[in-house]
């Protein structure tokens, strides 16, 4: 038996961990008292996947910029 964390989205239970289930496999669903906020990402963005930070002393010459 395998246990995975997930959440109910109002229609189906969505696992938060990658696990290999097969069609028509029996499951046991246990509802916990706590709520979680699923990570929502806008289509086509890396929001929540990467961050960009510019240092205060960062500089580039015109030649480097234009190649």
N, C-alpha and C positions, 0 to 999 in steps of 0.2 A: 504494500500500500504506500502511496506517495501523497504527501501533503504539500500544497502550494498556496501562497497568498494570492488574493484577488479581490475584486469588488463587484457589486451588482449595479449595473447602469440603468436599471429601470425595466430592462427587457431580458437581459442575459447576464450570466456571471462571467467576468472577464479575468483571466489569470494574469498576475503581474510577473510571473516567472515563466521562462520557456520550459515547457514540459511536453513530452510526447504522449498525447492521448489518442485513442483510436475511436472510430465511430461506434456508437451505441455502447460505449464503456460505462459501467455503473459508477456513480460517484456518490459521495456523501457531502452534502453542503451544510455547513455550520455557520450561522450568522453571529457575528460578534457585535458588541455594543458600540464599538468605536467606528467613526466615519473616517474615510480618507478622501483626499482631493486628488483625482487622477491627473497625471501630467498631460496637459494639452499643449500641442505644438501647432503653430500655424503651418499650413501646407507650403513646402518649398523653402522653409527657413531652417536654420540650425539653432533656433532659440532653445535654450536649455541644454544644448549639446556642447557649446564652445563659448569662450569669452575672448574679447579683444581688449587689450590694455595698451595705451600709448604712454611711454615714459616722458617725463618733463624735459629731459635732455636729448630727446630723439631729434635727429636732423638728417636731411638728405640733400645732396647738391642737385642743381638743375640737370647736370649731365647724367647723374644716376637716375633721376626721375624720367628723363626722356629716352634713356637707353643709348 
